Amino acid sequence: MNELPGTLVVVALREESAGVFEAAGVPVLYCGVGKVNAAIELTRELARYALKGRPMPQVLNFGSAGSHRHPSARWSVAMSSCSGTWTSAVWDSPWE
């Protein structure tokens, strides 16, 4: 990701977004699975904003929790500004 968008979409795996964001021209930061990978990649990306003197972006974390093979799978979206404001939504898996 070369540009520094005002909204930063973070997704663990390309399979989770199915190319929807890219098709709409929305830049995506793919961070890999797990909290540690997400923390490392997001910190690295936010450091680019700081080093360039840019305001911090609104962060949109899009992803799934669980598995599409099991009925307990859930999708979630969490949005945050770097001021600490969070909004989230969770819905049932589209594969059920």
MOPAC internal coordinates of N, CA, C and O (Angstrom, degrees):
PM7 1SCF
backbone

  N    0.0000 0     0.00 0     0.00 0    0    0    0
  C    1.4429 1     0.00 0     0.00 0    1    0    0
  C    1.5270 1   107.80 1     0.00 0    2    1    0
  O    1.2310 1   120.43 1   -66.28 1    3    2    1
  N    1.3175 1   116.77 1   113.72 1    3    2    1
  C    1.4599 1   120.98 1  -176.96 1    5    3    2
  C    1.5177 1   113.20 1   -92.28 1    6    5    3
  O    1.2310 1   120.30 1   144.28 1    7    6    5
  N    1.3210 1   117.04 1   -35.72 1    7    6    5
  C    1.4563 1   119.57 1  -178.57 1    9    7    6
  C    1.5236 1   110.71 1   -84.13 1   10    9    7
  O    1.2310 1   120.84 1   -14.47 1   11   10    9
  N    1.3226 1   116.00 1   165.53 1   11   10    9
  C    1.4627 1   121.14 1   178.59 1   13   11   10
  C    1.5282 1   108.43 1  -116.93 1   14   13   11
  O    1.2310 1   120.02 1   -92.65 1   15   14   13
  N    1.3357 1   117.56 1    87.35 1   15   14   13
  C    1.4655 1   120.65 1  -176.51 1   17   15   14
  C    1.5253 1   112.33 1   -71.41 1   18   17   15
  O    1.2310 1   120.66 1   -21.27 1   19   18   17
  N    1.3331 1   116.34 1   158.73 1   19   18   17
  C    1.4624 1   121.75 1   177.23 1   21   19   18
  C    1.5176 1   112.67 1   -70.55 1   22   21   19
  O    1.2310 1   120.65 1   152.89 1   23   22   21
  N    1.3190 1   116.36 1   -27.11 1   23   22   21
  C    1.4640 1   122.08 1   174.36 1   25   23   22
  C    1.5191 1   107.35 1  -118.56 1   26   25   23
  O    1.2310 1   121.02 1   -53.32 1   27   26   25
  N    1.3173 1   115.66 1   126.68 1   27   26   25
  C    1.4631 1   121.69 1  -178.38 1   29   27   26
  C    1.5273 1   108.60 1  -106.27 1   30   29   27
  O    1.2310 1   120.53 1   -67.47 1   31   30   29
  N    1.3313 1   116.59 1   112.53 1   31   30   29
  C    1.4639 1   122.14 1   178.43 1   33   31   30
  C    1.5265 1   107.94 1   -90.09 1   34   33   31
  O    1.2310 1   120.72 1   -57.11 1   35   34   33
  N    1.3279 1   116.22 1   122.89 1   35   34   33
  C    1.4640 1   122.06 1  -177.79 1   37   35   34
  C    1.5269 1   108.73 1  -115.62 1   38   37   35
  O    1.2310 1   120.91 1   -53.70 1   39   38   37
  N    1.3284 1   115.86 1   126.30 1   39   38   37
  C    1.4605 1   122.10 1  -179.21 1   41   39   38
  C    1.5293 1   107.56 1  -136.58 1   42   41   39
  O    1.2310 1   120.11 1   -39.83 1   43   42   41
  N    1.3182 1   117.39 1   140.17 1   43   42   41
  C    1.4701 1   120.25 1  -179.57 1   45   43   42
  C    1.5279 1   111.47 1   -66.73 1   46   45   43
  O    1.2310 1   120.33 1   126.27 1   47   46   45
  N    1.3187 1   116.97 1   -53.73 1   47   46   45
  C    1.4688 1   121.42 1  -173.04 1   49   47   46
  C    1.5245 1   111.45 1  -128.41 1   50   49   47
  O    1.2310 1   120.97 1   -32.37 1   51   50   49
  N    1.3186 1   115.75 1   147.63 1   51   50   49
  C    1.4705 1   120.87 1   177.70 1   53   51   50
  C    1.5276 1   111.32 1   -58.12 1   54   53   51
  O    1.2310 1   119.99 1   146.32 1   55   54   53
  N    1.3213 1   117.63 1   -33.68 1   55   54   53
  C    1.4624 1   121.37 1  -179.27 1   57   55   54
  C    1.5262 1   112.25 1   -62.37 1   58   57   55
  O    1.2310 1   120.18 1   151.70 1   59   58   57
  N    1.3273 1   117.26 1   -28.30 1   59   58   57
  C    1.4673 1   119.84 1  -178.56 1   61   59   58
  C    1.5223 1   112.34 1   -71.54 1   62   61   59
  O    1.2310 1   120.21 1   147.10 1   63   62   61
  N    1.3164 1   117.20 1   -32.90 1   63   62   61
  C    1.4637 1   119.12 1  -178.55 1   65   63   62
  C    1.5255 1   112.27 1   -92.87 1   66   65   63
  O    1.2310 1   120.14 1   163.20 1   67   66   65
  N    1.3335 1   117.34 1   -16.80 1   67   66   65
  C    1.4694 1   123.27 1   176.84 1   69   67   66
  C    1.5218 1   112.60 1    54.24 1   70   69   67
  O    1.2310 1   119.95 1  -152.70 1   71   70   69
  N    1.3332 1   117.70 1    27.30 1   71   70   69
  C    1.4537 1   121.33 1   177.49 1   73   71   70
  C    1.5157 1   115.75 1    76.32 1   74   73   71
  O    1.2310 1   120.26 1  -175.15 1   75   74   73
  N    1.3357 1   117.11 1     4.85 1   75   74   73
  C    1.4666 1   121.00 1  -176.72 1   77   75   74
  C    1.5358 1   111.24 1   -63.93 1   78   77   75
  O    1.2310 1   120.26 1   134.35 1   79   78   77
  N    1.3238 1   117.11 1   -45.65 1   79   78   77
  C    1.4668 1   120.12 1  -178.70 1   81   79   78
  C    1.5324 1   110.74 1   -65.41 1   82   81   79
  O    1.2310 1   120.51 1   134.57 1   83   82   81
  N    1.3246 1   116.63 1   -45.43 1   83   82   81
  C    1.4562 1   120.88 1  -179.64 1   85   83   82
  C    1.5256 1   111.29 1   -61.54 1   86   85   83
  O    1.2310 1   120.38 1   139.02 1   87   86   85
  N    1.3342 1   116.87 1   -40.98 1   87   86   85
  C    1.4624 1   121.14 1   178.89 1   89   87   86
  C    1.5288 1   111.21 1   -61.68 1   90   89   87
  O    1.2310 1   120.62 1   150.66 1   91   90   89
  N    1.3282 1   116.41 1   -29.34 1   91   90   89
  C    1.4677 1   121.22 1   179.12 1   93   91   90
  C    1.5301 1   111.46 1   -90.22 1   94   93   91
  O    1.2310 1   120.10 1  -177.97 1   95   94   93
  N    1.3380 1   117.42 1     2.03 1   95   94   93
  C    1.4587 1   120.63 1   179.50 1   97   95   94
  C    1.5151 1   114.21 1    78.69 1   98   97   95
  O    1.2310 1   120.27 1  -161.71 1   99   98   97
  N    1.3290 1   117.10 1    18.29 1   99   98   97
  C    1.4664 1   121.91 1  -179.86 1  101   99   98
  C    1.5246 1   109.32 1   -92.97 1  102  101   99
  O    1.2310 1   119.57 1   -57.43 1  103  102  101
  N    1.3403 1   118.42 1   122.57 1  103  102  101
  C    1.4663 1   120.08 1   177.93 1  105  103  102
  C    1.5315 1   111.03 1   -67.45 1  106  105  103
  O    1.2310 1   120.58 1   -38.47 1  107  106  105
  N    1.3263 1   116.49 1   141.53 1  107  106  105
  C    1.4661 1   121.98 1  -177.79 1  109  107  106
  C    1.5270 1   109.46 1  -126.71 1  110  109  107
  O    1.2310 1   120.67 1   -42.56 1  111  110  109
  N    1.3243 1   116.33 1   137.44 1  111  110  109
  C    1.4566 1   122.26 1   171.95 1  113  111  110
  C    1.5302 1   107.36 1   -99.97 1  114  113  111
  O    1.2310 1   120.13 1   -68.68 1  115  114  113
  N    1.3244 1   117.36 1   111.32 1  115  114  113
  C    1.4602 1   121.56 1   176.00 1  117  115  114
  C    1.5213 1   107.57 1   -89.94 1  118  117  115
  O    1.2310 1   120.54 1   -56.06 1  119  118  117
  N    1.3351 1   116.57 1   123.94 1  119  118  117
  C    1.4610 1   120.41 1  -170.81 1  121  119  118
  C    1.5271 1   114.28 1  -110.86 1  122  121  119
  O    1.2310 1   119.34 1   168.19 1  123  122  121
  N    1.3037 1   118.86 1   -11.81 1  123  122  121
  C    1.4567 1   120.34 1  -175.26 1  125  123  122
  C    1.5239 1   110.91 1    89.65 1  126  125  123
  O    1.2310 1   120.92 1   -11.96 1  127  126  125
  N    1.3054 1   115.85 1   168.04 1  127  126  125
  C    1.4628 1   122.04 1  -174.94 1  129  127  126
  C    1.5229 1   111.45 1   -80.23 1  130  129  127
  O    1.2310 1   120.67 1   -40.56 1  131  130  129
  N    1.3164 1   116.33 1   139.44 1  131  130  129
  C    1.4578 1   121.91 1   172.15 1  133  131  130
  C    1.5206 1   113.98 1   103.51 1  134  133  131
  O    1.2310 1   121.94 1   -23.41 1  135  134  133
  N    1.3360 1   113.88 1   156.59 1  135  134  133
  C    1.4656 1   120.99 1  -178.17 1  137  135  134
  C    1.5173 1   112.89 1   -65.10 1  138  137  135
  O    1.2310 1   120.15 1   142.78 1  139  138  137
  N    1.3124 1   117.33 1   -37.22 1  139  138  137
  C    1.4662 1   120.08 1  -178.68 1  141  139  138
  C    1.5231 1   110.61 1   -66.45 1  142  141  139
  O    1.2310 1   120.30 1   131.88 1  143  142  141
  N    1.3307 1   117.04 1   -48.12 1  143  142  141
  C    1.4670 1   120.15 1   177.53 1  145  143  142
  C    1.5235 1   111.29 1   -59.91 1  146  145  143
  O    1.2310 1   120.59 1   136.61 1  147  146  145
  N    1.3260 1   116.48 1   -43.39 1  147  146  145
  C    1.4661 1   120.02 1   179.57 1  149  147  146
  C    1.5263 1   110.68 1   -62.13 1  150  149  147
  O    1.2310 1   120.05 1   135.76 1  151  150  149
  N    1.3137 1   117.52 1   -44.24 1  151  150  149
  C    1.4692 1   121.18 1  -179.34 1  153  151  150
  C    1.5319 1   111.16 1   -63.44 1  154  153  151
  O    1.2310 1   120.38 1   136.53 1  155  154  153
  N    1.3137 1   116.88 1   -43.47 1  155  154  153
  C    1.4704 1   120.57 1  -179.06 1  157  155  154
  C    1.5262 1   110.83 1   -64.85 1  158  157  155
  O    1.2310 1   120.24 1   129.33 1  159  158  157
  N    1.3192 1   117.15 1   -50.67 1  159  158  157
  C    1.4655 1   120.48 1  -176.68 1  161  159  158
  C    1.5196 1   112.54 1   -67.17 1  162  161  159
  O    1.2310 1   120.27 1   139.71 1  163  162  161
  N    1.3334 1   117.09 1   -40.29 1  163  162  161
  C    1.4605 1   119.72 1   179.24 1  165  163  162
  C    1.5247 1   110.73 1   -67.82 1  166  165  163
  O    1.2310 1   119.98 1   139.23 1  167  166  165
  N    1.3204 1   117.64 1   -40.77 1  167  166  165
  C    1.4685 1   121.10 1   176.88 1  169  167  166
  C    1.5254 1   110.43 1   -61.28 1  170  169  167
  O    1.2310 1   120.54 1   136.02 1  171  170  169
  N    1.3215 1   116.57 1   -43.98 1  171  170  169
  C    1.4681 1   120.89 1   178.66 1  173  171  170
  C    1.5334 1   110.59 1   -60.23 1  174  173  171
  O    1.2310 1   120.52 1   136.38 1  175  174  173
  N    1.3226 1   116.61 1   -43.62 1  175  174  173
  C    1.4672 1   120.04 1  -178.76 1  177  175  174
  C    1.5327 1   111.36 1   -69.16 1  178  177  175
  O    1.2310 1   119.85 1   138.38 1  179  178  177
  N    1.3317 1   117.89 1   -41.62 1  179  178  177
  C    1.4635 1   120.60 1   178.90 1  181  179  178
  C    1.5259 1   111.39 1   -66.11 1  182  181  179
  O    1.2310 1   120.28 1   149.56 1  183  182  181
  N    1.3159 1   117.08 1   -30.44 1  183  182  181
  C    1.4716 1   120.86 1   176.41 1  185  183  182
  C    1.5256 1   110.66 1   -62.90 1  186  185  183
  O    1.2310 1   120.11 1   145.97 1  187  186  185
  N    1.3295 1   117.40 1   -34.03 1  187  186  185
  C    1.4690 1   120.54 1   177.18 1  189  187  186
  C    1.5224 1   110.66 1   -61.82 1  190  189  187
  O    1.2310 1   120.22 1   140.72 1  191  190  189
  N    1.3254 1   117.19 1   -39.28 1  191  190  189
  C    1.4676 1   121.35 1   177.38 1  193  191  190
  C    1.5281 1   109.70 1   -62.66 1  194  193  191
  O    1.2310 1   121.10 1   132.38 1  195  194  193
  N    1.3326 1   115.51 1   -47.62 1  195  194  193
  C    1.4645 1   120.33 1  -178.54 1  197  195  194
  C    1.5275 1   111.37 1   -62.36 1  198  197  195
  O    1.2310 1   120.19 1   135.79 1  199  198  197
  N    1.3224 1   117.24 1   -44.21 1  199  198  197
  C    1.4636 1   121.06 1  -178.81 1  201  199  198
  C    1.5213 1   112.97 1   -64.68 1  202  201  199
  O    1.2310 1   120.47 1   151.80 1  203  202  201
  N    1.3247 1   116.71 1   -28.20 1  203  202  201
  C    1.4662 1   120.82 1   179.02 1  205  203  202
  C    1.5279 1   112.43 1   -94.73 1  206  205  203
  O    1.2310 1   120.75 1  -176.36 1  207  206  205
  N    1.3422 1   116.16 1     3.64 1  207  206  205
  C    1.4601 1   120.25 1   178.76 1  209  207  206
  C    1.5143 1   114.28 1    69.12 1  210  209  207
  O    1.2310 1   120.52 1  -156.10 1  211  210  209
  N    1.3186 1   116.61 1    23.90 1  211  210  209
  C    1.4608 1   121.86 1  -179.47 1  213  211  210
  C    1.5274 1   110.22 1   -91.27 1  214  213  211
  O    1.2310 1   119.63 1   -30.67 1  215  214  213
  N    1.3333 1   118.31 1   149.33 1  215  214  213
  C    1.4635 1   119.72 1   174.18 1  217  215  214
  C    1.5250 1   110.58 1   -64.40 1  218  217  215
  O    1.2310 1   120.59 1   -29.69 1  219  218  217
  N    1.3035 1   116.48 1   150.31 1  219  218  217
  C    1.4613 1   120.94 1   179.72 1  221  219  218
  C    1.5255 1   109.89 1   -66.74 1  222  221  219
  O    1.2310 1   120.37 1   -35.74 1  223  222  221
  N    1.3360 1   116.89 1   144.26 1  223  222  221
  C    1.4664 1   120.77 1  -177.78 1  225  223  222
  C    1.5225 1   111.68 1   -81.93 1  226  225  223
  O    1.2310 1   121.80 1   -13.80 1  227  226  225
  N    1.3219 1   114.16 1   166.20 1  227  226  225
  C    1.4594 1   120.05 1   165.80 1  229  227  226
  C    1.5187 1   104.89 1   -78.25 1  230  229  227
  O    1.2310 1   119.71 1   -45.68 1  231  230  229
  N    1.3289 1   118.17 1   134.32 1  231  230  229
  C    1.4606 1   121.65 1  -177.30 1  233  231  230
  C    1.5231 1   109.15 1  -105.16 1  234  233  231
  O    1.2310 1   120.96 1   -53.09 1  235  234  233
  N    1.3221 1   115.77 1   126.91 1  235  234  233
  C    1.4592 1   122.76 1   176.73 1  237  235  234
  C    1.5199 1   107.02 1  -114.34 1  238  237  235
  O    1.2310 1   120.42 1   -68.55 1  239  238  237
  N    1.3228 1   116.81 1   111.45 1  239  238  237
  C    1.4600 1   122.19 1   179.13 1  241  239  238
  C    1.5154 1   107.30 1   -98.56 1  242  241  239
  O    1.2310 1   120.42 1   -64.26 1  243  242  241
  N    1.3188 1   116.80 1   115.74 1  243  242  241
  C    1.4563 1   122.00 1  -178.19 1  245  243  242
  C    1.5159 1   108.57 1  -115.46 1  246  245  243
  O    1.2310 1   120.45 1   -50.63 1  247  246  245
  N    1.3266 1   116.74 1   129.37 1  247  246  245
  C    1.4550 1   116.89 1   178.64 1  249  247  246
  C    1.5068 1   113.94 1  -178.15 1  250  249  247
  O    1.2310 1   121.91 1     3.01 1  251  250  249
  N    1.3037 1   113.95 1  -176.99 1  251  250  249
  C    1.4577 1   121.35 1  -179.96 1  253  251  250
  C    1.5157 1   109.58 1  -115.08 1  254  253  251
  O    1.2310 1   121.53 1   -23.08 1  255  254  253
  N    1.3106 1   114.68 1   156.92 1  255  254  253
  C    1.4583 1   120.93 1   174.84 1  257  255  254
  C    1.5219 1   106.50 1  -128.66 1  258  257  255
  O    1.2310 1   120.56 1   -54.04 1  259  258  257
  N    1.2950 1   116.54 1   125.96 1  259  258  257
  C    1.4585 1   119.54 1  -177.61 1  261  259  258
  C    1.5148 1   110.10 1   100.72 1  262  261  259
  O    1.2310 1   120.56 1    37.46 1  263  262  261
  N    1.3033 1   116.53 1  -142.54 1  263  262  261
  C    1.4532 1   120.95 1  -174.92 1  265  263  262
  C    1.5152 1   110.02 1  -142.31 1  266  265  263
  O    1.2310 1   120.77 1   -33.25 1  267  266  265
  N    1.3241 1   116.13 1   146.75 1  267  266  265
  C    1.4655 1   118.47 1   175.43 1  269  267  266
  C    1.5265 1   111.81 1   -75.95 1  270  269  267
  O    1.2310 1   120.19 1   174.65 1  271  270  269
  N    1.3126 1   117.25 1    -5.35 1  271  270  269
  C    1.4687 1   121.14 1   178.92 1  273  271  270
  C    1.5290 1   112.14 1   -90.38 1  274  273  271
  O    1.2310 1   120.45 1   168.99 1  275  274  273
  N    1.3071 1   116.75 1   -11.01 1  275  274  273
  C    1.4627 1   120.82 1  -177.73 1  277  275  274
  C    1.5233 1   109.61 1  -122.72 1  278  277  275
  O    1.2310 1   119.88 1   -35.79 1  279  278  277
  N    1.3231 1   117.84 1   144.21 1  279  278  277
  C    1.4574 1   120.75 1  -175.31 1  281  279  278
  C    1.5356 1   114.05 1   -64.42 1  282  281  279
  O    1.2310 1   119.94 1   167.64 1  283  282  281
  N    1.3147 1   117.72 1   -12.36 1  283  282  281
  C    1.4634 1   119.01 1  -177.89 1  285  283  282
  C    1.5321 1   112.79 1   -83.66 1  286  285  283
  O    1.2310 1   120.23 1   178.22 1  287  286  285
  N    1.3364 1   117.17 1    -1.78 1  287  286  285
  C    1.4716 1   120.11 1  -176.95 1  289  287  286
  C    1.5207 1   110.49 1   -61.33 1  290  289  287
  O    1.2310 1   120.95 1   -41.44 1  291  290  289
  N    1.3185 1   115.79 1   138.56 1  291  290  289
  C    1.4636 1   122.22 1   179.73 1  293  291  290
  C    1.5189 1   108.13 1  -132.37 1  294  293  291
  O    1.2310 1   120.19 1   -29.93 1  295  294  293
  N    1.3088 1   117.24 1   150.07 1  295  294  293
  C    1.4585 1   123.03 1   172.96 1  297  295  294
  C    1.5132 1   107.68 1  -105.98 1  298  297  295
  O    1.2310 1   120.39 1   -33.35 1  299  298  297
  N    1.2959 1   116.86 1   146.65 1  299  298  297
  C    1.4559 1   118.69 1   178.77 1  301  299  298
  C    1.5193 1   110.77 1  -142.65 1  302  301  299
  O    1.2310 1   121.54 1   -28.24 1  303  302  301
  N    1.3038 1   114.65 1   151.76 1  303  302  301
  C    1.4566 1   122.55 1   172.64 1  305  303  302
  C    1.5162 1   106.15 1  -132.93 1  306  305  303
  O    1.2310 1   120.38 1   -50.79 1  307  306  305
  N    1.3061 1   116.88 1   129.21 1  307  306  305
  C    1.4665 1   121.22 1   176.64 1  309  307  306
  C    1.5201 1   107.56 1  -127.44 1  310  309  307
  O    1.2310 1   120.67 1   -47.97 1  311  310  309
  N    1.3232 1   116.33 1   132.03 1  311  310  309
  C    1.4553 1   120.90 1   178.30 1  313  311  310
  C    1.5130 1   108.73 1  -117.15 1  314  313  311
  O    1.2310 1   120.84 1   -39.14 1  315  314  313
  N    1.3051 1   116.00 1   140.86 1  315  314  313
  C    1.4493 1   120.84 1   179.30 1  317  315  314
  C    1.5074 1   109.79 1  -144.40 1  318  317  315
  O    1.2310 1   121.27 1   -35.61 1  319  318  317
  N    1.3097 1   115.18 1   144.39 1  319  318  317
  C    1.4546 1   118.54 1   165.96 1  321  319  318
  C    1.5146 1   104.83 1  -100.73 1  322  321  319
  O    1.2310 1   120.04 1   -17.99 1  323  322  321
  N    1.2824 1   117.53 1   162.01 1  323  322  321
  C    1.4635 1   119.14 1  -178.50 1  325  323  322
  C    1.5208 1   112.21 1   -70.51 1  326  325  323
  O    1.2310 1   120.36 1   176.70 1  327  326  325
  N    1.3337 1   116.91 1    -3.30 1  327  326  325
  C    1.4629 1   120.05 1   174.24 1  329  327  326
  C    1.5228 1   110.94 1   -80.30 1  330  329  327
  O    1.2310 1   120.61 1   172.21 1  331  330  329
  N    1.3299 1   116.44 1    -7.79 1  331  330  329
  C    1.4644 1   119.87 1   175.97 1  333  331  330
  C    1.5158 1   114.29 1   101.56 1  334  333  331
  O    1.2310 1   119.19 1  -173.21 1  335  334  333
  N    1.3289 1   119.16 1     6.79 1  335  334  333
  C    1.4531 1   121.47 1   179.44 1  337  335  334
  C    1.5215 1   109.52 1   -82.36 1  338  337  335
  O    1.2310 1   120.38 1   -51.61 1  339  338  337
  N    1.3288 1   116.88 1   128.39 1  339  338  337
  C    1.4732 1   120.95 1  -177.56 1  341  339  338
  C    1.5145 1   110.54 1  -120.88 1  342  341  339
  O    1.2310 1   120.97 1   -38.96 1  343  342  341
  N    1.3039 1   115.76 1   141.04 1  343  342  341
  C    1.4544 1   123.73 1   171.29 1  345  343  342
  C    1.5173 1   105.83 1  -134.06 1  346  345  343
  O    1.2310 1   119.82 1   -40.59 1  347  346  345
  N    1.3184 1   117.95 1   139.41 1  347  346  345
  C    1.4648 1   118.00 1  -179.80 1  349  347  346
  C    1.5176 1   111.06 1  -144.22 1  350  349  347
  O    1.2310 1   121.30 1   -18.91 1  351  350  349
  N    1.3200 1   115.12 1   161.09 1  351  350  349
  C    1.4623 1   122.44 1   176.09 1  353  351  350
  C    1.5207 1   107.85 1  -144.78 1  354  353  351
  O    1.2310 1   120.66 1   -34.51 1  355  354  353
  N    1.3135 1   116.34 1   145.49 1  355  354  353
  C    1.4669 1   121.68 1   178.17 1  357  355  354
  C    1.5204 1   107.48 1  -135.67 1  358  357  355
  O    1.2310 1   120.51 1   -41.30 1  359  358  357
  N    1.3262 1   116.64 1   138.70 1  359  358  357
  C    1.4515 1   120.07 1   176.27 1  361  359  358
  C    1.5199 1   109.63 1  -143.28 1  362  361  359
  O    1.2310 1   121.27 1   -14.93 1  363  362  361
  N    1.3459 1   115.18 1   165.07 1  363  362  361
  C    1.4665 1   120.52 1  -177.51 1  365  363  362
  C    1.5230 1   111.17 1   -68.52 1  366  365  363
  O    1.2310 1   121.78 1   -23.88 1  367  366  365
  N    1.2871 1   114.20 1   156.12 1  367  366  365
  C    1.4661 1   121.73 1  -179.49 1  369  367  366
  C    1.5225 1   110.16 1   -59.44 1  370  369  367
  O    1.2310 1   120.14 1   -42.24 1  371  370  369
  N    1.3386 1   117.33 1   137.76 1  371  370  369
  C    1.4633 1   119.56 1   176.48 1  373  371  370
  C    1.5205 1   113.45 1   -71.85 1  374  373  371
  O    1.2310 1   119.79 1   171.55 1  375  374  373
  N    1.3419 1   118.01 1    -8.45 1  375  374  373
  C    1.4543 1   121.12 1  -177.86 1  377  375  374
  C    1.5220 1   112.85 1   -89.52 1  378  377  375
  O    1.2310 1   119.58 1   177.21 1  379  378  377
  N    1.3102 1   118.42 1    -2.79 1  379  378  377
  C    1.4680 1   119.76 1  -178.52 1  381  379  378
  C    1.5022 1   110.90 1   -80.56 1  382  381  379
  O    1.2310 1   120.10 1   180.00 1  383  382  381

